[in-house]
C-alpha cells in the first residue's frame, strides 16, 4: 500500500490554486481508501481488504463532476487517475462495489470541510 507521504510525492506538491493543497481522504471501513494529496492533480483509489469486492472512488474536479475511477485489481492495489493540476480534484468518496447489493460508500472529503 502506498503511504501518505509517497502518495503526496507521486501527486505533486505545492499550492497553485485556491482550494488546492489540502489532503483529501475518504475511507469505507478497512476496505477502500480514496485520496488526492499535494496539488490535488490526481485521485487514487486503494483496495485495502481481501474481501473479493472491487473498489472505486466517485470524485469531482474543478471543471467536472460525477467522475469515477475503478480498481478491480484486488487487495493491496492502487489505481491512479490522470494528472491535471489546472482541473484539480475537489471531492473524493471511497466506495465498495458489492455484487448484487447496494454499494457502500464512505463520507465525502472536500477542501475546507475540516475533515
N, C-alpha and C positions, 0 to 999 in steps of 0.2 A: 504494500500500500504506500502511496506517495505521502510523505509527511507534509504538513502545512508549509514549512519553510521551503521545501523543494518545489511544492506547487506554486508558491509565490515566485520563486525564481523562474520556473517554466513559463508563467503567465506574464512576467514582466514586473517592473516596479516603477513607482513614481505616481504622481498625481497630475494628469494632464487636463481633465475636465471636471466641472462641478458634478458632484455625485459619484465621482470615481475615486478609488483608492481605499475604500472601506472593504474589508474582507466580508464576503457574503458566504454563509454556510447554512445548509439545510440538511437535516437528518430525518430518517424514519427508522426508529428503534435502532437496532445494531445491524440493519440490513443494507442501508444505502446512505451515501454522503454525496451531496451535490455542492459544488463550491465555485467561486470566482474570486481570485485574490489579485493583489498588485494593481495593475492598470485596469483590471476587470475587462480585458480584451477577449478573454475566452472563458468558457464554462467547462467544468469537468464533472463526471458522474462516476463514482466508485462503488463497485459491488463489494460489500464488506461482510457478507454472510454466505455460508454454504447451504443455502435453503432451496435450491432448484428454481428460484424465481429470477427473471431478468429485472433490471432496474432502469430507471430513466429520470431525467430532470426536465421539468417544464420551466422555461426561462423566458425572460424578456430582454431585449436590447433597447438602447436609446431610441431607435427608429423602427423597431419591430416588436410585436408581442405574440404570445402564443406559440413559441418555438419549443421543439422537443429534441432531446438527444438521448438515444437509446444505448444501453450496454447489455449485450447478450452473451458476453464472454466469461461470465462466471465469477465466483469468489476470488477476490484479490485483484481483479482487473479494473482499469480506469479508462474511460473514453473522454476525448477532448474535442471541443468544437474548434472551428477555425478562429484565428486571431484577428480581431478588428477593434483597435483601441478607439477609433473615432465613433464607432457604433457599439459602445461598451455595454456590458451586461448590467442590467438594472434590477433583476429579480431572479432568484433561483428557488426551486421547490424540488425536493427529493421524493421520488415515488417508487413503490414496489409494484411490479406487474404481477398480479395474482390471477392465474389462469382460472377461467370460468367463474370468477367472483369480482366484485368491485376492487379496483386498485386502491392501494393505501398510500397516502402522501403525508409528509411532514409539513411543518409550518414554512411559509414563505420567508425569505430573508431579502430585504431591500435596504438600500442606503438610508441612513439616518433613522432607522426604526428602533435603535437602541437594543438590538439583539446581539 
